[in-house]
Amino acid sequence: MHRVGSAGNTAGSSRPRKEKRFTYVLNDADNKKHCAGINCLSYLKASTSGTSDYLFTGSRDGTLKRWESKNGVPSFSATFESHVDWVNDAIVVGQNLVSCSSDTTLKVWNSLSDGACTRTLRQHSDYVTCLAAAENNSNICASGGLGGEVFIWDLDSALAPVAKSVDAKEDETPNGNCGPALTTLCNVNSSSNLASTNGQSHGYSPIAAKGHKDSVYALAMNDTGTLLVSGGTEKVVRLWDSRTGSKKVKLRGHTDNIRALLIDSTGRFCLSGSSDSMIRLWDLGQQRCVHSYAVHTDSVWALASTPSFTHVYSGGRDQSVYLTDLGNRESVLLCTNEHPVLQLSLQDDMIWVATTDSSVHGWEAERENPENLFKKGGSFLAGNLSFSRARASLEGSAPVPIHKEPSSVMPGIPAIIQHEILNNRRHVLTKDTAGSVKLWEITRGAVIEDFGKVPFEDKKKELFEMVSIPAWFTMDARLGCLSVHLDTPQCFSAEIYAVDLNVAGAQEDLKINLAQETLRGLLVHWSKRKQRSGSHGLSNGDTSTGKDVSLRNLPHPRSEVDDGAENHASQMLPSFEFSTVSPPSIITEGSSGGPWRKRITDLDGTESDIPWWIVDCVEHNRFPKENTKCGFYLHPAEGSPAPNITQGKLSAPRILRIHKVANYVVEKLDRPLDGNADSTFAMGLTSGQSQFSALDSSSRLGLKPWQKSKPSVEILCNSQVLLPEMSLATVRAYVWKKPEDLILNYRVVQSR
């Protein structure tokens, strides 16, 4: 133990700047499936005979997946992972796949690659919600998002190579990030400053279509790419000249948010679906609505037309997919789903339906001859007022769907919808959309027990432990899976004894920093490959001097949080080994190109924009010395004849066990306190060992564990006898329950 001195002079101190957050996402064992709702679908037809069609799905889990379609049966082909938030839309433009996300970016991928992002485009200031492309122009696409932003992109210019100086590193990282100014043509000098080329102040920027005052949720473009239509919360359909971004006309009629738009091949007619539950057909030449269709009982979120633009499939919040003849207004219910419909993709004799569920269902449909479906009966005449359809539903005349079951399914994984961090700060209890309750160990990213469909609250109470560990991470399940967020320095506040992790041969007083070991486990592949490649660059601009040193040869420096125990050897501990079969992904903010996401097994050692504090921890075993101490007073219990053995306030690691406090008391009672005794245990010992460092080593001083100590001592708090295995932090949280410094009492009891 040692006395707690007064706070030092902090006049010269400055508040540290907030460092970049580091996040890791725990992936399910089956990484071939989505684990959250599917926001978008896009189809790529086979370019030559003998090759396959491909269907692309974009999910709220932040990833896109490619499915190879053979004879209408899809099979997983690749994962496209780089977005750090929901993927909201995706389109095929030539051989490129373009996606947009709530992370405010567009990303361009080679659609037939193994999933590598080729370029990240940054122009939006808020969520990017929708995309549009021209069928006969593989160079043009448009993007729209929150805040009324609409941009028209020339992909050839946007994807042009970025000029680099001879001695500069690649401006484009392996994650597709291309720097802050989109595809700006620039030189990157050795100090990473951006310099324009050819006297230009900036490089390529997309055309901005300015006019929306509120969020944009739907876009569509004609085949040649000369006309763009947009819609959103302003309830109007806007027409633009996509070559200049100039406004052409505004079409009014909807009474709520416009969520889906289609244009026919000639560019004359436009279909819109809205949250007012209506579908409207517009004649763009006459600039008026020519038909309205009351088919759905709730918001219309998705539209897909036949090539002839004579029929439209529609879906939305009412979980139903309808087919409507735009000429005679005849409608039929194709199918019903268990979840709201977000997007539709009509291909050959199959319509793929994306919903808020993680699975995609394919239903038999008609692309060329949709009138055949009406022959199966159950059709009705679509009204032209929204309340007419709702009234018909209330009167019990709801139509019967043509299909009861889908003909094809691309299964997903149930999304996590509830989670609870347990007191040991290593285990997390989750519940998914299927009702399954699982226990995760986040320090190695694995499910350690699947309890099945049991009550979540009951299982949480059953797993309760009376332990207190600092909150060293935060967590969310926004992506349908667990995302663990680490912020420095607070993430380094949690320690645990190695014996509690069942580390073989560990000394009793050996402590493990949970964040440090977790980071080492996450970046073990990056670190090894970085050493092999001889890369020395750090994200903060520092470079290592001299020979690159292996992690195994770097000693762990003793920090202020240590209490006399030597740190463990640098081998990876089993409790921190992450799976290579279903490895987690890391998300971090790049030094210039914004945040990126990558699986830990795909890190190749060239990622130079990993935050410096992570590099310092993993490569050099240096991390901020968070206060892991607990201040307390130790006095004889009331009525106890035992003498007072301490003077003033004491301090020890929060994880120190009560049995070690008892051992300390026994040791002091064997050496009664004299006038100078307290100074013997002051902080300034020449050995560098504090009082509780000595306490942690008390078993090495000839004392037995608490069960065999003579004389036997009990430690109390609030008149309650404490269990020997309790820690100081646990006592403070569950027994003391006060903001003031902890007060412990001791008394000698008769040995048994």
C-alpha positions in Angstrom: 0.0 0.0 0.0 1.0 3.6 -0.3 -0.4 6.9 0.7 -2.2 9.0 -1.8 -0.5 12.3 -2.2 -2.1 15.6 -3.1 -2.8 16.4 -6.8 0.2 17.8 -8.6 0.3 21.2 -10.3 -1.8 21.0 -13.4 -1.4 24.6 -14.5 0.6 23.6 -17.5 -1.6 20.7 -18.6 -3.7 20.8 -21.7 -6.7 18.7 -22.6 -5.7 16.1 -25.2 -7.3 16.1 -28.5 -9.8 13.3 -29.3 -8.1 10.5 -31.1 -9.6 8.4 -33.9 -11.9 5.7 -32.8 -11.2 2.0 -33.5 -14.1 -0.4 -34.1 -14.3 -4.1 -34.7 -17.3 -5.9 -36.0 -18.0 -9.4 -35.0 -19.0 -11.6 -37.9 -21.1 -14.7 -37.7 -19.6 -18.1 -38.5 -21.3 -18.1 -41.9 -19.9 -15.1 -43.7 -21.6 -16.0 -47.0 -24.9 -14.5 -45.7 -26.2 -11.1 -44.8 -27.0 -10.4 -41.1 -29.3 -7.4 -41.5 -32.1 -6.2 -43.8 -31.5 -5.9 -47.6 -31.8 -2.4 -48.9 -31.0 -2.9 -52.5 -30.8 -5.3 -55.4 -28.9 -5.0 -58.7 -28.6 -7.4 -61.6 -25.8 -8.0 -64.1 -26.7 -10.0 -67.2 -24.2 -12.4 -68.6 -22.1 -10.7 -71.3 -21.5 -13.8 -73.3 -23.1 -17.2 -73.6 -21.8 -19.8 -71.2 -21.3 -17.2 -68.5 -23.6 -16.6 -65.5 -25.9 -13.8 -64.5 -25.1 -12.1 -61.2 -27.4 -10.6 -58.6 -25.9 -8.1 -56.2 -27.4 -7.4 -52.7 -26.6 -4.5 -50.5 -27.4 -4.7 -46.8 -27.8 -2.8 -43.6 -24.9 -4.9 -42.3 -22.6 -2.6 -44.4 -21.6 -5.2 -47.0 -22.6 -6.1 -50.6 -22.7 -9.7 -51.8 -22.6 -11.2 -55.3 -24.7 -14.2 -56.1 -24.2 -16.3 -59.2 -27.4 -17.3 -60.8 -27.6 -20.6 -62.7 -31.0 -21.8 -63.9 -32.6 -19.4 -61.4 -30.7 -20.9 -58.5 -28.4 -18.4 -56.7 -25.2 -19.3 -55.0 -22.8 -17.1 -53.1 -19.9 -15.7 -55.1 -18.2 -12.8 -53.3 -18.4 -10.2 -50.5 -17.8 -6.5 -51.1 -16.7 -4.9 -47.9 -15.5 -1.4 -47.3 -18.6 0.7 -46.3 -18.8 1.4 -42.6 -22.6 1.9 -42.4 -25.7 0.8 -44.1 -25.5 0.2 -47.9 -28.6 2.0 -49.2 -28.5 1.4 -52.9 -26.4 -0.2 -55.6 -26.4 -0.1 -59.4 -24.4 -1.8 -62.2 -22.8 0.7 -64.5 -21.0 -1.1 -67.3 -18.7 -3.5 -65.6 -18.6 -1.4 -62.4 -20.7 -1.8 -59.4 -21.5 1.5 -57.7 -22.9 1.6 -54.1 -23.9 4.3 -51.7 -24.1 4.3 -48.0 -25.1 6.1 -44.8 -21.4 6.7 -44.3 -21.8 9.5 -46.9 -19.8 7.9 -49.6 -20.1 6.2 -53.0 -17.9 3.3 -53.7 -16.9 1.8 -57.0 -16.1 -1.8 -57.4 -15.1 -4.1 -60.2 -18.3 -6.1 -60.3 -16.5 -9.3 -61.3 -13.6 -9.0 -58.9 -13.1 -10.7 -55.5 -14.6 -7.7 -53.7 -11.9 -5.1 -53.8 -13.0 -1.5 -53.7 -11.4 0.5 -56.6 -12.4 4.0 -55.6 -14.3 5.9 -52.9 -16.1 9.1 -54.0 -16.8 11.7 -51.4 -19.0 14.7 -52.2 -22.1 14.2 -50.0 -22.3 15.7 -46.6 -25.0 13.4 -45.2 -26.4 9.9 -45.9 -26.5 8.9 -49.5 -29.8 7.2 -50.0 -30.3 6.5 -53.8 -28.6 6.0 -57.1 -29.6 6.0 -60.8 -27.8 4.9 -64.0 -28.5 5.2 -67.7 -29.2 1.8 -69.4 -27.3 2.8 -72.6 -24.6 5.0 -71.1 -22.1 3.2 -69.0 -20.4 6.4 -68.0 -23.1 8.3 -66.2 -24.7 7.8 -62.8 -26.5 10.0 -60.2 -26.6 10.0 -56.5 -29.0 11.6 -54.0 -29.2 11.9 -50.3 -30.3 13.7 -47.2 -30.1 17.4 -47.2 -31.4 17.7 -50.7 -28.1 16.9 -52.4 -28.1 15.4 -55.9 -24.9 14.9 -57.9 -24.4 13.6 -61.5 -21.2 11.7 -62.0 -19.0 11.2 -65.0 -17.4 7.9 -64.0 -14.6 8.0 -66.5 -13.4 11.3 -65.0 -14.2 10.3 -61.4 -12.1 7.1 -61.8 -9.2 8.7 -63.6 -5.9 7.8 -62.0 -4.7 10.2 -59.4 -1.3 11.8 -60.2 1.4 11.0 -57.6 4.8 12.3 -57.0 7.7 9.9 -57.4 8.5 9.7 -53.7 4.9 9.7 -52.5 3.0 6.8 -51.2 -0.1 5.6 -53.0 -2.9 8.2 -52.5 -5.4 5.4 -52.8 -5.3 3.0 -50.0 -6.0 -0.7 -50.3 -9.5 0.0 -49.1 -10.4 2.2 -52.0 -10.1 5.5 -50.2 -8.8 8.2 -52.4 -8.3 11.2 -50.2 -10.5 14.1 -49.2 -11.2 15.7 -52.5 -12.8 12.8 -54.4 -10.7 12.1 -57.4 -8.7 15.3 -57.3 -5.7 15.2 -59.5 -2.9 16.1 -57.1 0.7 15.5 -56.2 1.3 14.1 -52.7 4.6 15.3 -51.4 6.6 13.6 -48.7 4.8 15.5 -45.9 1.5 14.3 -47.2 0.3 17.8 -48.2 -1.9 18.0 -51.2 -0.7 20.2 -54.1 -2.6 20.9 -57.3 -1.2 20.0 -60.7 -1.2 22.1 -63.8 -2.1 25.2 -61.8 -5.6 23.8 -61.1 -7.1 24.5 -57.7 -9.0 21.3 -57.7 -9.7 18.2 -59.8 -12.9 16.5 -60.9 -16.1 17.4 -59.2 -19.5 16.0 -60.1 -22.4 18.2 -61.5 -24.6 19.4 -58.7 -28.4 19.4 -59.3 -29.4 22.2 -57.0 -33.0 22.8 -56.1 -34.2 20.3 -53.5 -34.8 21.9 -50.1 -35.2 18.6 -48.3 -34.0 15.0 -48.4 -34.0 12.9 -51.7 -35.0 9.3 -51.5 -35.5 8.3 -55.2 -33.8 8.8 -58.5 -34.3 7.5 -62.0 -32.6 8.2 -65.4 -33.6 7.7 -69.0 -31.6 5.2 -71.2 -29.3 7.8 -72.7 -28.6 9.6 -69.4 -29.8 13.0 -70.6 -32.8 13.2 -68.2 -32.9 12.7 -64.4 -36.0 12.6 -62.2 -35.8 12.9 -58.4 -38.2 12.7 -55.5 -38.2 12.9 -51.7 -39.8 14.4 -48.7 -40.9 17.6 -50.6 -43.6 15.3 -52.2 -42.8 16.6 -55.8 -41.2 14.9 -58.7 -38.4 17.1 -60.1 -37.0 16.8 -63.7 -33.4 17.7 -64.5 -31.1 18.0 -67.5 -28.4 15.6 -66.3 -25.9 17.1 -68.7 -26.0 20.5 -66.9 -27.8 19.9 -63.6 -30.4 22.5 -64.5 -34.0 22.3 -63.4 -36.6 21.6 -66.0 -40.0 21.1 -64.2 -41.7 20.2 -60.9 -44.6 17.7 -60.9 -47.1 17.8 -57.9 -49.6 15.3 -56.9 -48.3 13.1 -54.1 -49.1 14.0 -50.5 -46.2 12.3 -48.8 -42.5 11.3 -49.3 -41.7 9.9 -52.7 -39.7 6.6 -52.3 -39.5 5.0 -55.7 -39.2 6.2 -59.3 -39.0 4.6 -62.8 -38.6 6.1 -66.3 -39.5 4.2 -69.5 -37.0 3.6 -72.2 -38.2 6.6 -74.3 -38.0 9.0 -71.4 -41.7 10.0 -71.9 -43.4 8.3 -68.9 -42.4 8.1 -65.3 -43.8 6.0 -62.4 -43.6 7.1 -58.8 -44.4 5.3 -55.6 -45.0 7.2 -52.4 -45.6 6.9 -48.6 -49.1 8.2 -49.4 -49.7 4.5 -50.6 -50.2 5.7 -54.2 -48.5 4.9 -57.5 -48.7 7.6 -60.1 -48.0 7.5 -63.8 -46.7 10.8 -65.2 -46.5 12.0 -68.8 -43.3 14.0 -68.8 -44.0 15.6 -72.1 -47.4 16.9 -71.0 -46.0 17.5 -67.5 -49.0 16.0 -65.7 -50.2 12.9 -63.9 -52.2 10.7 -66.2 -53.1 7.9 -63.9 -53.0 7.1 -60.2 -53.3 3.6 -58.7 -54.5 2.8 -55.2 -53.2 -0.7 -54.8 -51.4 -0.8 -51.5 -52.7 -0.1 -48.0 -49.5 1.5 -46.8 -46.4 3.2 -48.1 -45.0 2.2 -51.5 -41.3 1.7 -51.3 -40.3 -0.3 -54.4 -41.2 -0.5 -58.1 -40.1 -2.7 -61.0 -41.6 -2.5 -64.5 -41.8 -4.8 -67.4 -39.6 -3.9 -70.4 -42.6 -2.6 -72.3 -43.6 -0.4 -69.4 -47.2 -1.7 -69.6 -47.2 -3.4 -66.2 -45.5 -2.6 -62.9 -44.7 -4.7 -59.8 -44.8 -2.8 -56.6 -44.0 -3.5 -52.9 -43.9 -1.6 -49.7 -44.6 -1.3 -46.0 -47.7 -3.5 -46.2 -45.4 -6.5 -47.0 -47.1 -7.2 -50.2 -46.1 -7.4 -53.9 -48.7 -6.5 -56.5 -48.7 -6.6 -60.3 -50.7 -3.8 -61.9 -51.7 -3.3 -65.6 -51.1 0.4 -66.2 -53.6 0.5 -69.1 -56.8 -1.2 -67.7 -55.9 -0.7 -64.0 -56.3 -4.4 -63.2 -54.2 -5.5 -60.2 -53.4 -8.8 -58.7 -51.6 -9.8 -55.4 -48.5 -11.7 -56.4 -47.3 -12.6 -52.9 -47.1 -11.5 -49.3 -43.9 -11.4 -47.2 -43.3 -11.4 -43.5 -41.4 -8.1 -43.6 -41.8 -4.7 -45.4 -40.6 -4.7 -49.0 -37.6 -2.4 -49.7 -36.7 -3.2 -53.3 -37.6 -5.3 -56.3 -35.6 -6.8 -59.2 -37.4 -8.4 -62.1 -35.3 -10.8 -64.1 -36.8 -13.3 -66.6 -39.5 -15.2 -64.9 -38.4 -14.4 -61.4 -38.9 -11.3 -59.2 -36.4 -10.9 -56.4 -37.8 -9.2 -53.3 -35.6 -7.5 -50.7 -37.1 -6.8 -47.3 -36.0 -5.6 -43.8 -35.2 -9.3 -43.2 -31.7 -10.6 -44.1 -33.0 -13.1 -46.6 -33.9 -12.5 -50.2 -36.8 -14.3 -51.7 -37.4 -15.1 -55.4 -41.0 -15.4 -56.6 -42.3 -16.7 -59.9 -43.3 -13.8 -62.1 -43.7 -12.8 -65.8 -41.3 -10.3 -67.4 -42.4 -10.5 -71.0 -46.0 -11.8 -70.6 -47.3 -10.5 -67.3 -50.9 -10.8 -68.4 -50.6 -14.6 -67.9 -50.6 -13.9 -64.1 -54.1 -12.4 -64.3 -55.5 -15.6 -65.7 -54.9 -17.2 -62.3 -57.7 -15.2 -60.8 -58.0 -12.9 -57.8 -57.5 -9.7 -59.7 -59.2 -6.4 -58.7 -59.5 -2.9 -60.2 -57.1 -0.5 -58.7 -58.8 2.6 -57.3 -57.6 6.1 -57.9 -57.9 7.4 -54.3 -55.7 6.1 -51.5 -58.5 5.6 -49.1 -60.4 3.3 -51.5 -57.9 0.5 -51.1 -57.7 0.9 -47.4 -61.5 0.8 -47.1 -61.7 -2.3 -49.2 -59.2 -4.0 -46.9 -61.2 -3.1 -43.8 -64.4 -4.4 -45.4 -62.8 -7.9 -45.7 -62.2 -8.0 -49.4 -58.5 -8.4 -49.2 -57.1 -10.3 -52.3 -55.6 -13.7 -52.1 -52.0 -14.0 -53.2 -51.1 -16.0 -56.3 -48.1 -17.6 -54.6 -47.9 -19.0 -51.1 -44.2 -19.8 -51.1 -41.2 -18.4 -52.9 -39.5 -20.5 -55.5 -36.0 -19.5 -54.4 -34.4 -18.2 -51.3 -31.0 -16.6 -50.6 -31.0 -17.2 -46.8 -29.6 -14.7 -44.4 -28.6 -14.8 -40.7 -31.1 -13.4 -38.1 -30.0 -9.9 -37.1 -29.1 -9.1 -33.5 -31.8 -6.8 -32.1 -31.0 -6.8 -28.3 -27.7 -7.0 -26.4 -26.5 -6.7 -22.8 -22.9 -6.2 -21.7 -22.3 -8.5 -18.7 -20.5 -7.3 -15.6 -17.2 -9.1 -16.4 -16.9 -6.8 -19.5 -15.9 -9.7 -21.7 -19.2 -11.4 -22.3 -22.2 -10.0 -24.1 -25.7 -11.6 -24.2 -27.6 -11.2 -27.5 -31.0 -11.9 -28.9 -31.7 -12.0 -32.6 -34.8 -11.7 -34.8 -35.4 -15.4 -34.6 -35.5 -15.2 -30.8 -32.3 -17.1 -30.2 -30.2 -16.0 -27.2 -26.4 -16.3 -27.4 -23.4 -15.5 -25.2 -20.5 -13.9 -27.0 -16.9 -13.5 -25.8 -15.9 -10.2 -27.4 -12.2 -10.5 -26.7 -12.0 -13.3 -29.2 -15.2 -12.6 -31.2 -16.9 -16.0 -30.7 -20.2 -17.4 -29.5 -19.4 -19.5 -26.5 -22.9 -20.7 -25.8 -26.2 -20.8 -27.7 -29.1 -20.9 -25.3 -31.8 -21.2 -28.0 -35.1 -19.5 -27.6 -35.2 -18.6 -24.0 -36.4 -15.4 -22.2 -33.7 -12.8 -22.6 -34.3 -11.1 -19.2 -34.3 -14.4 -17.3 -31.0 -15.5 -18.9 -29.5 -12.1 -18.1 -30.4 -12.5 -14.4 -29.1 -16.1 -14.4 -25.7 -14.9 -15.7 -25.3 -12.0 -13.3 -21.9 -11.9 -11.5 -21.1 -9.6 -8.6 -17.9 -8.2 -10.2 -17.0 -4.7 -11.2 -14.8 -4.0 -14.3 -14.5 -0.6 -15.8 -16.5 0.1 -19.0 -13.5 -0.2 -21.4 -15.6 -0.3 -24.6 -19.0 0.7 -26.0 -21.1 -1.3 -28.3 -24.1 -1.2 -30.8 -25.9 -3.6 -33.1 -26.8 -1.1 -35.8 -25.4 -3.4 -38.5 -27.3 -6.4 -37.3 -24.2 -7.7 -35.6 -22.0 -6.5 -32.7 -19.8 -3.5 -33.3 -17.3 -2.9 -30.5 -15.9 0.6 -30.2 -12.6 1.5 -28.6 -11.6 5.0 -27.6 -8.3 6.0 -26.1 -7.4 6.4 -23.3 -10.5 5.0 -21.5 -10.3 1.6 -23.3 -7.1 0.8 -21.4 -8.8 1.2 -18.0 -9.7 -2.5 -17.5 -7.4 -5.1 -16.1 -7.9 -8.7 -15.1 -5.7 -11.3 -13.3 -4.3 -13.9 -15.7 -5.4 -16.7 -13.4 -9.0 -15.5 -14.1 -8.5 -16.2 -17.8 -7.1 -19.7 -17.0 -3.7 -18.8 -18.3 -1.5 -21.9 -17.7 1.4 -21.3 -15.5 0.5 -17.7 -14.8 1.7 -16.1 -11.5 -1.1 -15.2 -9.1 -0.4 -11.5 -9.4 0.0 -11.3 -13.2 -2.4 -8.7 -14.7 -3.7 -8.5 -18.3 -4.9 -5.3 -19.9 -8.1 -6.3 -21.8 -7.8 -3.7 -24.5 -4.1 -4.2 -25.2 -4.5 -8.0 -25.6 -7.7 -7.6 -27.7 -5.9 -5.2 -30.1 -2.9 -7.5 -30.4 -5.3 -10.4 -31.3 -7.1 -8.3 -33.9 -4.0 -7.0 -35.6 -1.8 -10.1 -35.3 -2.0 -10.7 -39.1 -1.4 -7.0 -39.9 1.7 -6.9 -37.6 3.3 -10.1 -39.0 2.8 -9.0 -42.6 4.0 -5.5 -41.9 7.2 -6.9 -40.4 7.7 -9.2 -43.4 7.2 -6.3 -45.8 9.6 -4.1 -43.9 7.1 -1.3 -43.6 8.1 1.2 -41.0 5.7 4.1 -41.6 3.3 5.1 -38.9 0.0 6.9 -39.4 1.1 9.9 -37.5 4.0 10.6 -39.8 6.6 9.0 -37.6 9.0 6.4 -39.0 10.8 3.8 -37.0 14.5 4.2 -36.7 16.8 1.3 -37.1 15.9 -2.3 -37.6 12.2 -3.4 -37.4 11.8 -5.2 -34.1 9.6 -8.3 -33.7 6.7 -8.2 -31.3 8.1 -11.2 -29.5 11.4 -9.5 -28.8 9.9 -6.3 -27.4 9.7 -6.3 -23.7 6.6 -5.0 -22.0 7.5 -1.9 -20.1 6.2 -1.7 -16.5 3.6 1.0 -16.3 2.1 2.8 -13.5 -0.8 0.4 -13.4 1.5 -2.5 -12.5 1.6 -3.5 -8.9 4.8 -5.4 -8.9 4.0 -8.2 -11.3 6.0 -8.7 -14.4 3.9 -8.5 -17.6 3.2 -11.7 -19.4 5.2 -12.9 -22.3 4.2 -11.6 -25.7 2.6 -14.8 -27.0 -1.0 -14.7 -28.0 -3.3 -15.8 -25.1 -6.2 -18.2 -26.0 -8.8 -15.7 -24.7 -7.7 -13.2 -27.3 -7.4 -15.4 -30.4 -9.8 -14.4 -33.1 -11.2 -16.9 -35.6 -9.7 -17.0 -39.1 -12.8 -18.8 -40.5 -15.2 -16.0 -39.6 -12.8 -13.1 -38.7 -14.0 -9.8 -37.4 -13.7 -6.7 -39.5 -12.1 -3.5 -38.3 -13.4 0.0 -38.9 -11.2 3.0 -38.5 -10.9 6.5 -39.7 -8.1 6.9 -42.3 -5.6 9.7 -42.2 -6.9 11.3 -45.4 -9.5 9.2 -47.0 -12.1 8.9 -44.3 -13.2 5.7 -42.5 -12.7 2.2 -44.0 -13.6 -1.4 -43.2 -11.6 -4.5 -43.7 -11.5 -8.1 -42.4 -8.5 -8.7 -40.1 -7.3 -11.6 -42.3 -7.3 -9.3 -45.3 -4.9 -6.8 -43.8 -1.7 -7.0 -45.7 0.6 -4.8 -43.5 0.5 -1.8 -45.9 -2.4 0.0 -44.1 -0.5 3.0 -43.0 -3.5 4.9 -41.6 -4.3 2.7 -38.6 -4.4 5.2 -35.7 -1.1 5.8 -34.1 -2.2 4.9 -30.6 -3.1 1.4 -31.9 0.3 1.0 -33.6 2.0 2.2 -30.4 0.1 -0.4 -28.3 0.4 -3.4 -30.7 4.0 -2.8 -31.9 5.7 -1.1 -29.0 3.5 -2.2 -26.0 2.9 1.4 -25.1 -0.5 2.7 -24.1 -1.9 5.5 -21.9 -1.6 4.7 -18.2 -5.2 5.1 -17.1 -5.8 5.3 -13.3 -6.6 1.7 -12.3 -6.2 2.4 -8.6 -8.7 2.4 -5.8 -8.3 4.7 -2.8 -9.5 3.4 0.6 -9.0 3.5 4.4 -8.2 0.4 6.5 -9.1 0.5 10.2 -9.8 -2.0 13.0 -13.4 -3.1 13.2 -15.5 -1.6 15.9 -15.0 -3.5 19.1 -11.9 -5.3 17.8 -8.8 -5.3 20.0 -6.5 -5.2 16.9 -4.2 -2.2 16.8 -4.3 0.4 14.0 -1.7 -0.6 11.4 -2.1 2.2 8.9 -1.9 6.0 8.9 -4.0 7.9 6.2 -5.4 6.9 2.9 -4.2 3.8 1.0 -4.2 3.0 -2.7 -4.2 -0.4 -4.6 -5.2 -1.8 -7.9 -9.0 -2.0 -8.3 -8.8 -5.7 -9.1 -6.9 -6.5 -5.9 -8.5 -9.4 -4.0 -9.7 -9.1 -0.5 -7.7 -12.1 0.6 -4.5 -10.1 -0.2 -5.8 -7.2 2.0 -6.2 -9.8 4.7 -2.6 -11.1 4.1 -1.3 -7.6 4.4 -3.1 -7.1 7.7 -1.6 -10.3 9.0 1.8 -9.2 7.9 1.5 -5.8 9.6 0.1 -7.4 12.8 3.2 -9.6 13.0 5.2 -6.4 12.8 3.4 -3.8 15.0 3.4 -0.3 13.8 5.9 2.1 15.4 6.5 5.7 15.0 8.5 5.4 11.8 6.9 2.3 10.3 4.6 4.1 8.0 7.4 5.8 6.2 8.8 2.4 5.4 5.8 1.9 3.1 5.8 5.3 1.5 5.8 5.8 -2.3 9.4 6.7 -2.4 10.9 3.4 -1.6 14.3 2.9 -3.2 13.1 -0.5 -4.4 10.4 1.2 -6.4 7.8 -1.2 -4.8 4.7 0.3 -3.3 2.9 -1.0 -0.2 0.4 -3.0 -2.2 3.1 -4.2 -4.5 4.4 -5.8 -1.4 1.0 -7.0 -0.6 0.5 -8.5 -4.0 3.8 -10.4 -3.3 2.8 -11.4 0.3 2.5 -15.0 -0.6 6.2 -14.9 -1.5 7.1 -13.6 1.9 6.2 -16.8 3.6 2.5 -16.2 4.1 -0.1 -18.8 3.1 -3.3 -18.0 1.2 -6.2 -16.6 3.3 -7.6 -20.0 4.2 -4.4 -21.1 6.0 -3.2 -17.7 7.3 -2.5 -17.5 11.1 -3.8 -15.5 12.8 -6.9 -15.5 10.6 -8.3 -12.1 9.7 -11.7 -11.0 8.3 -12.1 -7.9 6.2 -15.4 -6.1 6.5 -17.2 -3.2 4.8 -20.4 -1.7 6.1 -20.3 -4.4 8.8 -20.5 -7.1 6.1 -17.8 -9.8 6.0 -16.3 -9.8 2.6 -15.6 -12.9 0.5 -11.9 -13.4 0.0 -12.2 -13.5 -3.8 -13.9 -10.2 -4.1 -12.0 -7.3 -5.6 -11.8 -3.7 -4.2 -13.8 -2.5 -7.2 -16.5 -5.1 -6.5 -16.7 -4.1 -2.9 -17.0 -0.5 -3.8 -19.8 -1.1 -6.3 -21.9 -3.7 -4.5 -21.2 -3.3 -0.7 -19.9 0.3 -0.1 -22.2 2.0 -2.7 -21.0 5.5 -1.8 -19.0 8.1 -3.8 -16.6 8.7 -0.9 -13.4 6.8 -0.5 -13.9 3.1 0.5 -13.5 2.2 4.2 -12.5 -1.3 5.1 -12.3 -2.8 8.6 -10.4 -5.8 9.8 -10.7 -8.1 12.8 -8.8 -11.1 14.1 -10.8 -14.3 14.3 -10.1 -17.6 16.0 -8.3 -20.0 13.6 -10.1 -23.2 12.9 
